[in-house]
Amino acid sequence: MQQFSLIDFLREVGRFFNVSYMISKDSVKQRLANGLSFTEFTYQLFQAYDFFWLYQHKNCKLQMGGSDQWGNITGGCELIQKKLNKSAFALTTDLLTKSDRSKFGKSEEGNIWLDPDLTSPYKFYQFWLNVEDSQIGKLLRIFTFLPK
């Protein structure tokens, strides 16, 4: 993004996105009712450009994420189609939630990482030891290759 001023970014990327279409996406519609900042609204442009850049420079043709990112990820597919006339693909999985139904994500409190620099082995062990019993089946299906 260093080569872009905000005006350049809007000219090069923003012109490919229709505001009515952006507002109609479920991820935006759901948050509009509770208040949506301009930053949150335009995030889909930045994520779309990120996918576009990865497509061009790293031959990345698939972006994966949680189901809450569907609109942002497909925005990248659309940008690639409009600017390059090429196909890119999106794959989302069910959103991983905690027992209180709050998002389990990298920017949320209480998350864990496989990287010991981000989550100590002790904290990693404690997380699994303290997971509610009702969550175990779901987490084992997601984080292991164990058969049903």
C-alpha positions, 0 to 999 in steps of 0.5 A: 500500500505504500505506493498509494495515496488515499486518492490513488487507492480510491481511483485504482480500487474504489472505482470498481466497487458500487456503494449500493452493492457494498451496502447490500452485502450481509456482512455490512447490512447486519452491522449497519443497524448497530452503527458501522464506521467508515473504517469498517465499511471500507475494510472490504476494499483493502481486503479485496486489494490485498487478495488482488496483490497476492494474486498478481505477485504470489499467484494466490488464487484462493482466499480462505477465511471465516464465514463472516469474511465472505463479503470481503473475500468475494470482493477480492474475487470481483476485483481480480475479475474486473481488473484482470479478467481472471478467476479467483476463488473464495472458501469460507468455513463456519465461524468458530465461536466460544461457548458464549457465542462470541467470535473466536478470532485473532483480534479477540480476547482469549484466543490461542495460537499454535506459535509458542511465541504467541501462546505459551505451551502452558497457556495452550495446555490450560486452554484445552484443559478449561474448554467447556465440555459442550465445546469439545466435540466441535473443537476436535472436529475442527482441530484434529483428524480424528474420525467421528 
